[in-house]
Amino acid sequence: MMHSALAWRFANCSLTELEQSLDMAQPQIDVKYEQRGTTLEVYIASQEPLTPINSLEADYSKASLLLNAKRYAEALESFEALLQIYPNCVDAHRDRGLALGSLGRHEEALTAFETALQLDPTSESAYFYKESALYNLGRLGEALQSYETLLRRNPKSAFGYFRKGIVFHQLRRHEEALDSWEQSLSFDPNNAEAYRHIGAVLDNLQRHDEALLCLNEALRLDPSSALVHHSRGAILDNLGRHEEALLSLDEALRLNPNHAGAYHSRKIVLDKLGQHQ
């Protein structure tokens, strides 16, 4: 027997805006949508009796639905209403910060991420979004301190070392970035992105042969990454191996036809081969 209920109504909203956005955590729930004029009705159905519609799960899912649909002001209002009832919901504080950041309110977003971290000092996603807020505010030094705090709590955090390397790279402290990514790989040797970033920095430092070894390893770990194929193509180009570079760039574009960087790199390689487009 399926139990059904009308969960939410959204005014002036189309089905295509929202139907792909809902991610209900409760198992055995089906989501149904019905358009009635300018109002979209969202129904939930379950083989088990449904929890009350104003529960934390339903309220959070509604706010997340609005956030994913890029209806940021409405999402913010929903998260703030939820937090009036559930002030210790870490994900709601974090996602409230995402809504604020999307509205250009970066200082308030930073405060929201810091609140999430006070409630859960191990939340990697809150650390990541705090870094983004600090980047938008031009305060990368504080982002570095944030990851150092994480690593004091968890010295084996591959995530912490990886993101610390990203911040070092943004600060143009390349050798320290390389050290951080190497430390990250010591705890997570299957991180293709760490190899890709190391390779890109080595390439910029004119250490092209070492860079290619890193990109080959990244490709082994993640052969479906357009970013990896693009980076590898750029390195092969710097090594003068233009035909191979072209193959890598073509594969990047096959995987992601909208990759503007790969189109630009491909044009450069074609010019060197005398094959103008």
C-alpha positions as CSV (number, residue, x, y, z in Angstrom):
1,M,0.0,0.0,0.0
2,M,1.3,3.4,-0.9
3,H,0.7,6.4,1.4
4,S,0.5,9.7,-0.5
5,A,0.3,13.4,0.5
6,L,0.7,16.8,-1.1
7,A,4.0,18.0,0.1
8,W,4.4,21.5,-1.3
9,R,3.0,24.0,-3.8
10,F,5.2,26.3,-5.8
11,A,3.7,29.3,-7.5
12,N,4.8,30.5,-10.9
13,C,7.1,27.5,-11.4
14,S,7.3,25.0,-14.3
15,L,7.8,21.3,-13.9
16,T,11.0,21.4,-15.9
17,E,12.5,23.8,-13.4
18,L,12.1,21.5,-10.4
19,E,11.5,17.9,-11.3
20,Q,15.2,17.0,-11.6
21,S,16.2,18.8,-8.4
22,L,14.6,16.8,-5.6
23,D,16.8,14.3,-3.8
24,M,14.8,12.7,-1.0
25,A,16.9,10.9,1.5
26,Q,14.1,8.6,2.8
27,P,14.0,5.2,1.0
28,Q,11.0,3.9,-0.8
29,I,9.7,7.4,-1.6
30,D,8.3,8.3,-5.0
31,V,8.0,11.9,-6.1
32,K,5.1,12.9,-8.3
33,Y,4.5,16.3,-10.0
34,E,1.4,17.9,-11.3
35,Q,1.2,21.3,-13.1
36,R,-2.0,23.2,-12.3
37,G,-1.9,26.5,-14.3
38,T,0.9,28.5,-12.8
39,T,1.2,26.3,-9.7
40,L,3.3,23.2,-9.5
41,E,2.1,20.6,-6.9
42,V,4.7,18.1,-5.6
43,Y,3.4,14.9,-4.1
44,I,5.4,12.3,-2.1
45,A,4.4,8.7,-1.8
46,S,5.9,5.9,0.3
47,Q,5.3,2.3,1.1
48,E,5.7,3.3,4.8
49,P,3.5,5.8,6.6
50,L,4.7,9.3,5.7
51,T,6.3,11.5,8.4
52,P,4.6,14.8,8.9
53,I,5.0,17.1,6.0
54,N,6.5,19.8,8.2
55,S,9.3,17.4,9.3
56,L,13.0,18.3,9.0
57,E,13.4,16.1,6.0
58,A,10.5,17.6,4.1
59,D,11.4,21.2,5.0
60,Y,15.0,20.6,4.1
61,S,14.1,18.9,0.8
62,K,11.8,21.8,-0.2
63,A,14.6,24.4,0.5
64,S,17.1,22.3,-1.4
65,L,14.7,22.0,-4.3
66,L,14.6,25.8,-4.5
67,L,18.3,26.1,-4.2
68,N,19.0,23.6,-7.0
69,A,16.5,25.4,-9.2
70,K,18.5,28.6,-8.6
71,R,15.6,30.3,-6.9
72,Y,18.0,31.6,-4.3
73,A,15.9,34.2,-2.5
74,E,13.1,31.7,-1.9
75,A,15.6,29.0,-0.9
76,L,17.2,31.4,1.6
77,E,13.7,32.2,3.1
78,S,13.0,28.4,3.3
79,F,16.4,27.6,5.0
80,E,15.9,30.5,7.5
81,A,12.4,29.2,8.4
82,L,13.8,25.7,8.8
83,L,16.5,27.0,11.1
84,Q,14.0,28.7,13.3
85,I,12.7,25.2,14.1
86,Y,15.9,23.2,13.8
87,P,18.8,25.6,14.7
88,N,21.3,22.8,14.9
89,C,20.9,21.5,11.3
90,V,24.4,21.6,9.9
91,D,23.3,21.1,6.3
92,A,20.7,23.9,6.5
93,H,23.3,26.4,7.8
94,R,25.7,25.3,5.0
95,D,23.1,25.5,2.3
96,R,21.8,28.8,3.6
97,G,25.4,30.0,3.0
98,L,25.2,28.7,-0.5
99,A,22.0,30.7,-1.1
100,L,23.6,33.8,0.4
101,G,26.7,33.4,-1.7
102,S,24.7,33.0,-4.9
103,L,23.0,36.3,-4.0
104,G,26.4,38.0,-3.7
105,R,26.2,38.3,0.1
106,H,29.6,36.7,0.8
107,E,30.2,38.0,4.3
108,E,26.9,36.5,5.5
109,A,27.6,33.3,3.6
110,L,30.9,33.1,5.4
111,T,29.2,33.4,8.8
112,A,26.7,30.6,7.8
113,F,29.6,28.3,6.9
114,E,31.4,29.1,10.1
115,T,28.2,28.3,12.1
116,A,28.0,24.9,10.3
117,L,31.6,24.2,11.3
118,Q,30.9,25.1,14.9
119,L,28.2,22.5,14.9
120,D,30.3,20.0,13.0
121,P,34.0,20.7,12.9
122,T,34.5,17.7,10.6
123,S,32.2,18.8,7.7
124,E,34.4,18.8,4.6
125,S,31.7,20.5,2.5
126,A,31.4,23.4,4.9
127,Y,35.2,23.8,4.8
128,F,35.1,23.8,1.0
129,Y,32.3,26.4,0.8
130,K,34.0,28.5,3.5
131,E,37.1,28.5,1.2
132,S,35.0,29.7,-1.7
133,A,33.5,32.5,0.4
134,L,36.9,33.7,1.5
135,Y,38.1,33.5,-2.1
136,N,35.3,35.7,-3.2
137,L,36.2,38.1,-0.4
138,G,39.9,38.1,-1.4
139,R,40.9,36.6,1.9
140,L,42.8,33.5,0.9
141,G,45.2,33.7,3.8
142,E,42.3,32.9,6.1
143,A,41.3,30.0,3.9
144,L,44.7,28.6,4.4
145,Q,44.4,29.0,8.2
146,S,41.0,27.2,8.0
147,Y,42.5,24.1,6.4
148,E,45.4,24.2,8.9
149,T,42.7,24.0,11.6
150,L,41.1,21.0,9.9
151,L,44.5,19.3,9.6
152,R,45.2,19.8,13.3
153,R,41.9,18.0,14.0
154,N,42.6,15.3,11.4
155,P,46.2,15.1,10.3
156,K,45.3,12.3,7.9
157,S,42.7,14.3,6.0
158,A,43.4,13.8,2.2
159,F,40.7,16.4,1.5
160,G,42.4,18.9,3.8
161,Y,45.8,18.6,2.2
162,F,44.3,18.7,-1.3
163,R,42.3,21.9,-0.7
164,K,45.3,23.4,1.1
165,G,47.3,22.8,-2.0
166,I,44.6,24.6,-4.1
167,V,44.9,27.6,-1.8
168,F,48.7,27.6,-2.0
169,H,48.4,27.4,-5.8
170,Q,46.0,30.4,-5.8
171,L,48.5,32.3,-3.7
172,R,51.2,31.4,-6.3
173,R,53.1,29.4,-3.6
174,H,53.7,26.5,-6.1
175,E,56.3,24.4,-4.2
176,E,54.1,24.4,-1.1
177,A,51.1,23.5,-3.3
178,L,53.1,20.5,-4.7
179,D,54.0,19.4,-1.1
180,S,50.4,19.6,0.0
181,W,49.1,17.5,-3.0
182,E,51.8,14.9,-2.4
183,Q,50.7,14.7,1.2
184,S,47.1,14.3,0.0
185,L,48.1,11.4,-2.2
186,S,49.9,9.7,0.6
187,F,46.4,9.3,2.2
188,D,44.4,9.0,-1.0
189,P,46.6,7.6,-3.8
190,N,43.6,7.3,-6.2
191,N,42.9,11.0,-6.4
192,A,43.2,11.8,-10.1
193,E,42.6,15.5,-9.5
194,A,45.6,15.7,-7.3
195,Y,47.8,14.2,-10.0
196,R,46.2,16.6,-12.6
197,H,47.0,19.6,-10.4
198,I,50.6,18.4,-9.7
199,G,51.1,17.9,-13.4
200,A,49.8,21.4,-14.3
201,V,52.1,23.1,-11.9
202,L,55.1,21.0,-13.0
203,D,54.3,22.0,-16.5
204,N,54.2,25.7,-15.6
205,L,57.6,25.2,-13.9
206,Q,58.9,23.8,-17.2
207,R,59.2,20.3,-15.8
208,H,57.3,18.8,-18.7
209,D,58.5,15.2,-18.5
210,E,57.5,14.9,-14.8
211,A,54.2,16.6,-15.6
212,L,53.4,14.1,-18.3
213,L,54.0,11.2,-15.9
214,C,51.5,12.7,-13.5
215,L,48.9,13.2,-16.2
216,N,49.4,9.7,-17.4
217,E,48.6,8.5,-13.8
218,A,45.6,10.8,-13.6
219,L,44.3,9.4,-16.9
220,R,44.8,5.8,-15.6
221,L,42.7,6.7,-12.6
222,D,40.0,8.7,-14.4
223,P,40.0,8.1,-18.2
224,S,36.6,9.8,-18.6
225,S,37.8,13.2,-17.4
226,A,37.8,15.9,-20.0
227,L,40.0,18.0,-17.7
228,V,42.6,15.3,-17.6
229,H,42.7,14.9,-21.3
230,H,42.9,18.6,-21.8
231,S,45.8,19.0,-19.4
232,R,47.6,16.1,-20.9
233,G,47.2,17.5,-24.4
234,A,48.7,20.9,-23.2
235,I,51.7,19.1,-21.8
236,L,52.3,17.0,-24.9
237,D,52.1,20.2,-26.9
238,N,54.8,21.7,-24.7
239,L,56.9,18.7,-25.3
240,G,56.6,19.1,-29.0
241,R,54.5,16.0,-29.4
242,H,51.8,17.8,-31.3
243,E,50.0,14.9,-33.0
244,E,49.6,13.2,-29.6
245,A,48.5,16.4,-28.1
246,L,45.8,16.7,-30.8
247,L,44.5,13.3,-30.0
248,S,44.2,14.1,-26.3
249,L,42.4,17.4,-27.0
250,D,40.0,15.7,-29.4
251,E,39.2,13.2,-26.7
252,A,38.6,16.1,-24.2
253,L,36.1,17.6,-26.6
254,R,34.4,14.3,-27.2
255,L,33.9,14.0,-23.5
256,N,32.9,17.6,-23.1
257,P,31.9,19.4,-26.3
258,N,31.6,22.7,-24.4
259,H,35.2,22.7,-23.1
260,A,36.3,26.2,-24.2
261,G,39.9,25.7,-23.0
262,A,40.3,22.5,-25.1
263,Y,39.0,24.3,-28.2
264,H,41.6,27.1,-27.6
265,S,44.4,24.6,-27.0
266,R,43.4,22.6,-30.1
267,K,43.6,25.7,-32.3
268,I,47.1,26.4,-31.0
269,V,48.2,22.8,-31.8
270,L,46.6,22.9,-35.3
271,D,48.5,26.2,-36.0
272,K,51.8,24.5,-35.1
273,L,50.9,21.6,-37.4
274,G,50.0,24.0,-40.2
275,Q,46.4,22.8,-40.2
276,H,44.5,26.1,-39.9
277,Q,40.8,25.9,-39.2
